[in-house]
Amino acid sequence: QPFVLLFFDSKVLAVKVARYLSSLLPSSMAEEKEEHDGIICYYHSDMSELYLDDKHTSFNAATGKCRVLCATSGLSLGVDFARVDIVCTVGLPSSIVEALQRGGRGARQPGDRSRFIIFYEKWALSISLDDYGTYGNKNNSDRTRAPLTSKSMKQDHALYGAVKCVQLCMCLRAFFAGDGMCCSEPF
């Protein structure tokens, strides 16, 4: 089982997904389904320090059982795991820095390889990048299509860089290393 780190913007969703994935384990792994000692765990700021330390150790230690960790954004900053094979973020990133931080949790050792996967909703593919041309600083990849209000929908919060990233469907390293985040192309 590869080491998988899944990021969620919601604590509730992180817990629900961890419990759901645990429920899918075969019955032969019944003791592994135990929430406290399982191979699928959740991690967020409402948990006790003891619980968080235990899950961090279980995911990071060579003898740890945890192989899938469902976490919130707090785990994307300054936390190193020795061997994360796959990093996933659920939903479009709320900033390009966040995407880089989350994706950067994988392949922390020289020579390591990992995958960073963004799970996004289908509507992200239908947003026209041209819609971002009339509002905000064109050099800011974290700009929205229009000013946000209390009535703005989820689609209105979608950032130029995040939408462009999923629409191009390419390697994120190539995207970030190239001029992928530069927004100076003609509108």
mmCIF file of the C-alpha atoms, coordinates in Angstrom:
data_MODEL
# 
_entry.id   MODEL 
# 
loop_
_atom_site.group_PDB 
_atom_site.id 
_atom_site.type_symbol 
_atom_site.label_atom_id 
_atom_site.label_alt_id 
_atom_site.label_comp_id 
_atom_site.label_asym_id 
_atom_site.label_entity_id 
_atom_site.label_seq_id 
_atom_site.pdbx_PDB_ins_code 
_atom_site.Cartn_x 
_atom_site.Cartn_y 
_atom_site.Cartn_z 
_atom_site.occupancy 
_atom_site.B_iso_or_equiv 
_atom_site.pdbx_formal_charge 
_atom_site.auth_seq_id 
_atom_site.auth_comp_id 
_atom_site.auth_asym_id 
_atom_site.auth_atom_id 
_atom_site.pdbx_PDB_model_num 
ATOM 1   C CA . GLN A 1 1   ? 0.000   0.000  0.000   1.00 0.00 ? 1   GLN A CA 1 
ATOM 2   C CA . PRO A 1 2   ? 1.548   3.323  -1.018  1.00 0.00 ? 2   PRO A CA 1 
ATOM 3   C CA . PHE A 1 3   ? 1.578   6.195  1.451   1.00 0.00 ? 3   PHE A CA 1 
ATOM 4   C CA . VAL A 1 4   ? -1.266  8.543  0.478   1.00 0.00 ? 4   VAL A CA 1 
ATOM 5   C CA . LEU A 1 5   ? -1.897  11.992 1.901   1.00 0.00 ? 5   LEU A CA 1 
ATOM 6   C CA . LEU A 1 6   ? -5.324  13.493 1.112   1.00 0.00 ? 6   LEU A CA 1 
ATOM 7   C CA . PHE A 1 7   ? -6.016  17.171 1.825   1.00 0.00 ? 7   PHE A CA 1 
ATOM 8   C CA . PHE A 1 8   ? -9.481  18.556 2.504   1.00 0.00 ? 8   PHE A CA 1 
ATOM 9   C CA . ASP A 1 9   ? -10.677 22.093 3.208   1.00 0.00 ? 9   ASP A CA 1 
ATOM 10  C CA . SER A 1 10  ? -13.239 20.726 5.666   1.00 0.00 ? 10  SER A CA 1 
ATOM 11  C CA . LYS A 1 11  ? -12.491 18.865 8.910   1.00 0.00 ? 11  LYS A CA 1 
ATOM 12  C CA . VAL A 1 12  ? -15.868 17.141 8.697   1.00 0.00 ? 12  VAL A CA 1 
ATOM 13  C CA . LEU A 1 13  ? -15.184 15.917 5.157   1.00 0.00 ? 13  LEU A CA 1 
ATOM 14  C CA . ALA A 1 14  ? -11.705 14.641 6.119   1.00 0.00 ? 14  ALA A CA 1 
ATOM 15  C CA . VAL A 1 15  ? -13.227 12.539 8.912   1.00 0.00 ? 15  VAL A CA 1 
ATOM 16  C CA . LYS A 1 16  ? -16.111 11.290 6.750   1.00 0.00 ? 16  LYS A CA 1 
ATOM 17  C CA . VAL A 1 17  ? -13.791 10.211 3.930   1.00 0.00 ? 17  VAL A CA 1 
ATOM 18  C CA . ALA A 1 18  ? -11.397 8.473  6.344   1.00 0.00 ? 18  ALA A CA 1 
ATOM 19  C CA . ARG A 1 19  ? -14.274 6.557  7.912   1.00 0.00 ? 19  ARG A CA 1 
ATOM 20  C CA . TYR A 1 20  ? -15.751 5.697  4.517   1.00 0.00 ? 20  TYR A CA 1 
ATOM 21  C CA . LEU A 1 21  ? -12.427 4.422  3.158   1.00 0.00 ? 21  LEU A CA 1 
ATOM 22  C CA . SER A 1 22  ? -11.937 2.384  6.333   1.00 0.00 ? 22  SER A CA 1 
ATOM 23  C CA . SER A 1 23  ? -15.369 0.818  5.839   1.00 0.00 ? 23  SER A CA 1 
ATOM 24  C CA . LEU A 1 24  ? -14.235 -0.432 2.422   1.00 0.00 ? 24  LEU A CA 1 
ATOM 25  C CA . LEU A 1 25  ? -11.357 -2.453 3.830   1.00 0.00 ? 25  LEU A CA 1 
ATOM 26  C CA . PRO A 1 26  ? -11.870 -6.220 3.557   1.00 0.00 ? 26  PRO A CA 1 
ATOM 27  C CA . SER A 1 27  ? -13.124 -8.006 6.662   1.00 0.00 ? 27  SER A CA 1 
ATOM 28  C CA . SER A 1 28  ? -9.753  -9.783 6.949   1.00 0.00 ? 28  SER A CA 1 
ATOM 29  C CA . MET A 1 29  ? -8.385  -6.396 7.999   1.00 0.00 ? 29  MET A CA 1 
ATOM 30  C CA . ALA A 1 30  ? -10.976 -5.875 10.759  1.00 0.00 ? 30  ALA A CA 1 
ATOM 31  C CA . GLU A 1 31  ? -8.429  -4.860 13.378  1.00 0.00 ? 31  GLU A CA 1 
ATOM 32  C CA . GLU A 1 32  ? -6.927  -2.387 10.925  1.00 0.00 ? 32  GLU A CA 1 
ATOM 33  C CA . LYS A 1 33  ? -10.321 -0.702 10.696  1.00 0.00 ? 33  LYS A CA 1 
ATOM 34  C CA . GLU A 1 34  ? -10.015 0.465  14.279  1.00 0.00 ? 34  GLU A CA 1 
ATOM 35  C CA . GLU A 1 35  ? -10.073 4.247  14.122  1.00 0.00 ? 35  GLU A CA 1 
ATOM 36  C CA . HIS A 1 36  ? -7.171  4.627  16.551  1.00 0.00 ? 36  HIS A CA 1 
ATOM 37  C CA . ASP A 1 37  ? -4.799  2.086  15.004  1.00 0.00 ? 37  ASP A CA 1 
ATOM 38  C CA . GLY A 1 38  ? -5.999  1.826  11.427  1.00 0.00 ? 38  GLY A CA 1 
ATOM 39  C CA . ILE A 1 39  ? -4.217  2.096  8.135   1.00 0.00 ? 39  ILE A CA 1 
ATOM 40  C CA . ILE A 1 40  ? -6.586  4.965  7.237   1.00 0.00 ? 40  ILE A CA 1 
ATOM 41  C CA . CYS A 1 41  ? -6.606  7.898  9.665   1.00 0.00 ? 41  CYS A CA 1 
ATOM 42  C CA . TYR A 1 42  ? -7.698  11.521 9.841   1.00 0.00 ? 42  TYR A CA 1 
ATOM 43  C CA . TYR A 1 43  ? -5.767  14.507 11.128  1.00 0.00 ? 43  TYR A CA 1 
ATOM 44  C CA . HIS A 1 44  ? -7.036  18.026 11.910  1.00 0.00 ? 44  HIS A CA 1 
ATOM 45  C CA . SER A 1 45  ? -6.658  20.777 14.480  1.00 0.00 ? 45  SER A CA 1 
ATOM 46  C CA . ASP A 1 46  ? -9.612  19.765 16.668  1.00 0.00 ? 46  ASP A CA 1 
ATOM 47  C CA . MET A 1 47  ? -7.817  16.584 17.704  1.00 0.00 ? 47  MET A CA 1 
ATOM 48  C CA . SER A 1 48  ? -5.750  16.319 20.899  1.00 0.00 ? 48  SER A CA 1 
ATOM 49  C CA . GLU A 1 49  ? -1.999  16.829 20.736  1.00 0.00 ? 49  GLU A CA 1 
ATOM 50  C CA . LEU A 1 50  ? -1.537  13.177 21.784  1.00 0.00 ? 50  LEU A CA 1 
ATOM 51  C CA . TYR A 1 51  ? -3.795  11.965 18.939  1.00 0.00 ? 51  TYR A CA 1 
ATOM 52  C CA . LEU A 1 52  ? -2.026  14.174 16.370  1.00 0.00 ? 52  LEU A CA 1 
ATOM 53  C CA . ASP A 1 53  ? 1.419   12.995 17.502  1.00 0.00 ? 53  ASP A CA 1 
ATOM 54  C CA . ASP A 1 54  ? 0.250   9.383  17.337  1.00 0.00 ? 54  ASP A CA 1 
ATOM 55  C CA . LYS A 1 55  ? -1.116  9.766  13.787  1.00 0.00 ? 55  LYS A CA 1 
ATOM 56  C CA . HIS A 1 56  ? 1.978   11.649 12.620  1.00 0.00 ? 56  HIS A CA 1 
ATOM 57  C CA . THR A 1 57  ? 4.204   8.878  13.988  1.00 0.00 ? 57  THR A CA 1 
ATOM 58  C CA . SER A 1 58  ? 1.988   6.124  12.607  1.00 0.00 ? 58  SER A CA 1 
ATOM 59  C CA . PHE A 1 59  ? 2.125   7.682  9.133   1.00 0.00 ? 59  PHE A CA 1 
ATOM 60  C CA . ASN A 1 60  ? 5.809   8.591  9.211   1.00 0.00 ? 60  ASN A CA 1 
ATOM 61  C CA . ALA A 1 61  ? 7.533   5.773  11.116  1.00 0.00 ? 61  ALA A CA 1 
ATOM 62  C CA . ALA A 1 62  ? 8.778   2.668  9.346   1.00 0.00 ? 62  ALA A CA 1 
ATOM 63  C CA . THR A 1 63  ? 6.798   0.570  11.845  1.00 0.00 ? 63  THR A CA 1 
ATOM 64  C CA . GLY A 1 64  ? 3.644   2.714  11.697  1.00 0.00 ? 64  GLY A CA 1 
ATOM 65  C CA . LYS A 1 65  ? 0.376   1.239  10.417  1.00 0.00 ? 65  LYS A CA 1 
ATOM 66  C CA . CYS A 1 66  ? -1.171  4.330  8.834   1.00 0.00 ? 66  CYS A CA 1 
ATOM 67  C CA . ARG A 1 67  ? -0.840  4.390  5.042   1.00 0.00 ? 67  ARG A CA 1 
ATOM 68  C CA . VAL A 1 68  ? -3.644  6.809  4.151   1.00 0.00 ? 68  VAL A CA 1 
ATOM 69  C CA . LEU A 1 69  ? -3.950  10.082 6.037   1.00 0.00 ? 69  LEU A CA 1 
ATOM 70  C CA . CYS A 1 70  ? -6.932  12.401 5.487   1.00 0.00 ? 70  CYS A CA 1 
ATOM 71  C CA . ALA A 1 71  ? -5.860  15.850 6.662   1.00 0.00 ? 71  ALA A CA 1 
ATOM 72  C CA . THR A 1 72  ? -6.672  19.544 6.574   1.00 0.00 ? 72  THR A CA 1 
ATOM 73  C CA . SER A 1 73  ? -4.396  22.367 5.455   1.00 0.00 ? 73  SER A CA 1 
ATOM 74  C CA . GLY A 1 74  ? -2.466  22.574 8.736   1.00 0.00 ? 74  GLY A CA 1 
ATOM 75  C CA . LEU A 1 75  ? -0.521  19.511 7.695   1.00 0.00 ? 75  LEU A CA 1 
ATOM 76  C CA . SER A 1 76  ? 0.623   21.124 4.452   1.00 0.00 ? 76  SER A CA 1 
ATOM 77  C CA . LEU A 1 77  ? 2.947   23.627 6.099   1.00 0.00 ? 77  LEU A CA 1 
ATOM 78  C CA . GLY A 1 78  ? 6.307   22.681 7.552   1.00 0.00 ? 78  GLY A CA 1 
ATOM 79  C CA . VAL A 1 79  ? 5.514   19.013 8.133   1.00 0.00 ? 79  VAL A CA 1 
ATOM 80  C CA . ASP A 1 80  ? 7.848   16.486 6.580   1.00 0.00 ? 80  ASP A CA 1 
ATOM 81  C CA . PHE A 1 81  ? 6.969   12.884 5.931   1.00 0.00 ? 81  PHE A CA 1 
ATOM 82  C CA . ALA A 1 82  ? 9.736   10.589 4.809   1.00 0.00 ? 82  ALA A CA 1 
ATOM 83  C CA . ARG A 1 83  ? 7.843   8.630  2.190   1.00 0.00 ? 83  ARG A CA 1 
ATOM 84  C CA . VAL A 1 84  ? 4.641   10.015 0.713   1.00 0.00 ? 84  VAL A CA 1 
ATOM 85  C CA . ASP A 1 85  ? 3.930   8.433  -2.660  1.00 0.00 ? 85  ASP A CA 1 
ATOM 86  C CA . ILE A 1 86  ? 0.686   10.204 -3.554  1.00 0.00 ? 86  ILE A CA 1 
ATOM 87  C CA . VAL A 1 87  ? -0.644  13.589 -2.448  1.00 0.00 ? 87  VAL A CA 1 
ATOM 88  C CA . CYS A 1 88  ? -4.223  14.532 -3.298  1.00 0.00 ? 88  CYS A CA 1 
ATOM 89  C CA . THR A 1 89  ? -6.154  17.713 -2.754  1.00 0.00 ? 89  THR A CA 1 
ATOM 90  C CA . VAL A 1 90  ? -9.917  17.618 -2.842  1.00 0.00 ? 90  VAL A CA 1 
ATOM 91  C CA . GLY A 1 91  ? -11.275 20.688 -4.609  1.00 0.00 ? 91  GLY A CA 1 
ATOM 92  C CA . LEU A 1 92  ? -9.511  23.498 -6.393  1.00 0.00 ? 92  LEU A CA 1 
ATOM 93  C CA . PRO A 1 93  ? -6.704  24.961 -4.275  1.00 0.00 ? 93  PRO A CA 1 
ATOM 94  C CA . SER A 1 94  ? -7.565  28.247 -2.557  1.00 0.00 ? 94  SER A CA 1 
ATOM 95  C CA . SER A 1 95  ? -4.197  29.666 -3.661  1.00 0.00 ? 95  SER A CA 1 
ATOM 96  C CA . ILE A 1 96  ? -1.271  28.646 -5.806  1.00 0.00 ? 96  ILE A CA 1 
ATOM 97  C CA . VAL A 1 97  ? 0.959   28.687 -2.718  1.00 0.00 ? 97  VAL A CA 1 
ATOM 98  C CA . GLU A 1 98  ? -1.422  26.184 -1.107  1.00 0.00 ? 98  GLU A CA 1 
ATOM 99  C CA . ALA A 1 99  ? -1.180  23.887 -4.132  1.00 0.00 ? 99  ALA A CA 1 
ATOM 100 C CA . LEU A 1 100 ? 2.622   24.056 -4.023  1.00 0.00 ? 100 LEU A CA 1 
ATOM 101 C CA . GLN A 1 101 ? 2.680   23.426 -0.266  1.00 0.00 ? 101 GLN A CA 1 
ATOM 102 C CA . ARG A 1 102 ? 0.342   20.459 -0.466  1.00 0.00 ? 102 ARG A CA 1 
ATOM 103 C CA . GLY A 1 103 ? 2.023   18.935 -3.497  1.00 0.00 ? 103 GLY A CA 1 
ATOM 104 C CA . GLY A 1 104 ? 5.385   19.482 -1.858  1.00 0.00 ? 104 GLY A CA 1 
ATOM 105 C CA . ARG A 1 105 ? 4.584   16.992 0.902   1.00 0.00 ? 105 ARG A CA 1 
ATOM 106 C CA . GLY A 1 106 ? 5.493   14.184 -1.497  1.00 0.00 ? 106 GLY A CA 1 
ATOM 107 C CA . ALA A 1 107 ? 8.955   13.080 -2.656  1.00 0.00 ? 107 ALA A CA 1 
ATOM 108 C CA . ARG A 1 108 ? 10.828  14.753 0.191   1.00 0.00 ? 108 ARG A CA 1 
ATOM 109 C CA . GLN A 1 109 ? 13.990  12.660 -0.174  1.00 0.00 ? 109 GLN A CA 1 
ATOM 110 C CA . PRO A 1 110 ? 16.513  12.992 -3.035  1.00 0.00 ? 110 PRO A CA 1 
ATOM 111 C CA . GLY A 1 111 ? 15.559  10.622 -5.846  1.00 0.00 ? 111 GLY A CA 1 
ATOM 112 C CA . ASP A 1 112 ? 12.001  10.081 -4.570  1.00 0.00 ? 112 ASP A CA 1 
ATOM 113 C CA . ARG A 1 113 ? 9.070   10.376 -6.949  1.00 0.00 ? 113 ARG A CA 1 
ATOM 114 C CA . SER A 1 114 ? 5.488   11.143 -6.084  1.00 0.00 ? 114 SER A CA 1 
ATOM 115 C CA . ARG A 1 115 ? 2.221   12.140 -7.664  1.00 0.00 ? 115 ARG A CA 1 
ATOM 116 C CA . PHE A 1 116 ? 0.126   15.197 -6.833  1.00 0.00 ? 116 PHE A CA 1 
ATOM 117 C CA . ILE A 1 117 ? -3.502  14.841 -7.855  1.00 0.00 ? 117 ILE A CA 1 
ATOM 118 C CA . ILE A 1 118 ? -6.166  17.540 -7.768  1.00 0.00 ? 118 ILE A CA 1 
ATOM 119 C CA . PHE A 1 119 ? -9.742  16.263 -7.524  1.00 0.00 ? 119 PHE A CA 1 
ATOM 120 C CA . TYR A 1 120 ? -11.991 18.971 -8.884  1.00 0.00 ? 120 TYR A CA 1 
ATOM 121 C CA . GLU A 1 121 ? -15.591 19.370 -9.877  1.00 0.00 ? 121 GLU A CA 1 
ATOM 122 C CA . LYS A 1 122 ? -16.595 19.173 -13.531 1.00 0.00 ? 122 LYS A CA 1 
ATOM 123 C CA . TRP A 1 123 ? -17.625 22.826 -13.664 1.00 0.00 ? 123 TRP A CA 1 
ATOM 124 C CA . ALA A 1 124 ? -13.935 23.863 -13.419 1.00 0.00 ? 124 ALA A CA 1 
ATOM 125 C CA . LEU A 1 125 ? -13.485 22.707 -17.006 1.00 0.00 ? 125 LEU A CA 1 
ATOM 126 C CA . SER A 1 126 ? -16.309 24.897 -18.275 1.00 0.00 ? 126 SER A CA 1 
ATOM 127 C CA . ILE A 1 127 ? -14.948 28.183 -16.907 1.00 0.00 ? 127 ILE A CA 1 
ATOM 128 C CA . SER A 1 128 ? -13.424 30.286 -19.667 1.00 0.00 ? 128 SER A CA 1 
ATOM 129 C CA . LEU A 1 129 ? -9.979  31.640 -18.836 1.00 0.00 ? 129 LEU A CA 1 
ATOM 130 C CA . ASP A 1 130 ? -10.968 34.701 -20.866 1.00 0.00 ? 130 ASP A CA 1 
ATOM 131 C CA . ASP A 1 131 ? -13.417 35.580 -18.064 1.00 0.00 ? 131 ASP A CA 1 
ATOM 132 C CA . TYR A 1 132 ? -10.438 36.505 -15.873 1.00 0.00 ? 132 TYR A CA 1 
ATOM 133 C CA . GLY A 1 133 ? -9.227  39.203 -18.245 1.00 0.00 ? 133 GLY A CA 1 
ATOM 134 C CA . THR A 1 134 ? -11.243 42.161 -17.029 1.00 0.00 ? 134 THR A CA 1 
ATOM 135 C CA . TYR A 1 135 ? -10.909 41.982 -13.236 1.00 0.00 ? 135 TYR A CA 1 
ATOM 136 C CA . GLY A 1 136 ? -7.915  42.322 -10.959 1.00 0.00 ? 136 GLY A CA 1 
ATOM 137 C CA . ASN A 1 137 ? -4.195  42.265 -11.558 1.00 0.00 ? 137 ASN A CA 1 
ATOM 138 C CA . LYS A 1 138 ? -3.440  40.155 -14.621 1.00 0.00 ? 138 LYS A CA 1 
ATOM 139 C CA . ASN A 1 139 ? -0.116  39.109 -13.070 1.00 0.00 ? 139 ASN A CA 1 
ATOM 140 C CA . ASN A 1 140 ? -1.865  37.615 -10.035 1.00 0.00 ? 140 ASN A CA 1 
ATOM 141 C CA . SER A 1 141 ? -2.620  33.936 -10.580 1.00 0.00 ? 141 SER A CA 1 
ATOM 142 C CA . ASP A 1 142 ? -4.749  33.960 -7.416  1.00 0.00 ? 142 ASP A CA 1 
ATOM 143 C CA . ARG A 1 143 ? -7.313  36.363 -8.865  1.00 0.00 ? 143 ARG A CA 1 
ATOM 144 C CA . THR A 1 144 ? -11.011 35.597 -9.227  1.00 0.00 ? 144 THR A CA 1 
ATOM 145 C CA . ARG A 1 145 ? -13.169 36.448 -12.243 1.00 0.00 ? 145 ARG A CA 1 
ATOM 146 C CA . ALA A 1 146 ? -15.052 39.199 -10.396 1.00 0.00 ? 146 ALA A CA 1 
ATOM 147 C CA . PRO A 1 147 ? -15.269 40.723 -6.917  1.00 0.00 ? 147 PRO A CA 1 
ATOM 148 C CA . LEU A 1 148 ? -16.601 38.228 -4.366  1.00 0.00 ? 148 LEU A CA 1 
ATOM 149 C CA . THR A 1 149 ? -19.736 38.940 -2.379  1.00 0.00 ? 149 THR A CA 1 
ATOM 150 C CA . SER A 1 150 ? -21.690 37.120 0.306   1.00 0.00 ? 150 SER A CA 1 
ATOM 151 C CA . LYS A 1 151 ? -23.772 35.618 -2.520  1.00 0.00 ? 151 LYS A CA 1 
ATOM 152 C CA . SER A 1 152 ? -20.808 34.365 -4.563  1.00 0.00 ? 152 SER A CA 1 
ATOM 153 C CA . MET A 1 153 ? -21.017 30.723 -5.557  1.00 0.00 ? 153 MET A CA 1 
ATOM 154 C CA . LYS A 1 154 ? -18.194 28.188 -5.314  1.00 0.00 ? 154 LYS A CA 1 
ATOM 155 C CA . GLN A 1 155 ? -17.419 28.703 -9.007  1.00 0.00 ? 155 GLN A CA 1 
ATOM 156 C CA . ASP A 1 156 ? -16.912 32.436 -8.381  1.00 0.00 ? 156 ASP A CA 1 
ATOM 157 C CA . HIS A 1 157 ? -14.144 31.610 -5.906  1.00 0.00 ? 157 HIS A CA 1 
ATOM 158 C CA . ALA A 1 158 ? -12.200 29.578 -8.479  1.00 0.00 ? 158 ALA A CA 1 
ATOM 159 C CA . LEU A 1 159 ? -8.795  31.161 -8.993  1.00 0.00 ? 159 LEU A CA 1 
ATOM 160 C CA . TYR A 1 160 ? -7.275  31.765 -12.402 1.00 0.00 ? 160 TYR A CA 1 
ATOM 161 C CA . GLY A 1 161 ? -4.161  29.686 -11.688 1.00 0.00 ? 161 GLY A CA 1 
ATOM 162 C CA . ALA A 1 162 ? -6.125  26.747 -10.281 1.00 0.00 ? 162 ALA A CA 1 
ATOM 163 C CA . VAL A 1 163 ? -8.573  26.688 -13.196 1.00 0.00 ? 163 VAL A CA 1 
ATOM 164 C CA . LYS A 1 164 ? -5.764  27.011 -15.729 1.00 0.00 ? 164 LYS A CA 1 
ATOM 165 C CA . CYS A 1 165 ? -3.867  24.204 -14.018 1.00 0.00 ? 165 CYS A CA 1 
ATOM 166 C CA . VAL A 1 166 ? -6.731  21.690 -14.219 1.00 0.00 ? 166 VAL A CA 1 
ATOM 167 C CA . GLN A 1 167 ? -7.712  22.727 -17.739 1.00 0.00 ? 167 GLN A CA 1 
ATOM 168 C CA . LEU A 1 168 ? -4.195  22.232 -19.081 1.00 0.00 ? 168 LEU A CA 1 
ATOM 169 C CA . CYS A 1 169 ? -4.060  18.727 -17.600 1.00 0.00 ? 169 CYS A CA 1 
ATOM 170 C CA . MET A 1 170 ? -0.286  18.534 -17.443 1.00 0.00 ? 170 MET A CA 1 
ATOM 171 C CA . CYS A 1 171 ? 2.466   17.712 -15.006 1.00 0.00 ? 171 CYS A CA 1 
ATOM 172 C CA . LEU A 1 172 ? 2.343   20.285 -12.216 1.00 0.00 ? 172 LEU A CA 1 
ATOM 173 C CA . ARG A 1 173 ? 6.115   20.506 -11.992 1.00 0.00 ? 173 ARG A CA 1 
ATOM 174 C CA . ALA A 1 174 ? 6.268   21.389 -15.662 1.00 0.00 ? 174 ALA A CA 1 
ATOM 175 C CA . PHE A 1 175 ? 3.361   23.785 -15.167 1.00 0.00 ? 175 PHE A CA 1 
ATOM 176 C CA . PHE A 1 176 ? 5.022   25.586 -12.237 1.00 0.00 ? 176 PHE A CA 1 
ATOM 177 C CA . ALA A 1 177 ? 8.543   25.427 -13.689 1.00 0.00 ? 177 ALA A CA 1 
ATOM 178 C CA . GLY A 1 178 ? 7.398   26.807 -17.017 1.00 0.00 ? 178 GLY A CA 1 
ATOM 179 C CA . ASP A 1 179 ? 5.477   30.001 -17.233 1.00 0.00 ? 179 ASP A CA 1 
ATOM 180 C CA . GLY A 1 180 ? 2.293   28.289 -16.037 1.00 0.00 ? 180 GLY A CA 1 
ATOM 181 C CA . MET A 1 181 ? 1.603   30.738 -13.256 1.00 0.00 ? 181 MET A CA 1 
ATOM 182 C CA . CYS A 1 182 ? 2.567   33.803 -15.208 1.00 0.00 ? 182 CYS A CA 1 
ATOM 183 C CA . CYS A 1 183 ? -0.624  35.493 -16.243 1.00 0.00 ? 183 CYS A CA 1 
ATOM 184 C CA . SER A 1 184 ? 0.802   37.895 -18.786 1.00 0.00 ? 184 SER A CA 1 
ATOM 185 C CA . GLU A 1 185 ? -0.407  36.017 -21.852 1.00 0.00 ? 185 GLU A CA 1 
ATOM 186 C CA . PRO A 1 186 ? -2.889  37.937 -23.987 1.00 0.00 ? 186 PRO A CA 1 
ATOM 187 C CA . PHE A 1 187 ? -6.522  37.926 -22.988 1.00 0.00 ? 187 PHE A CA 1 
# 
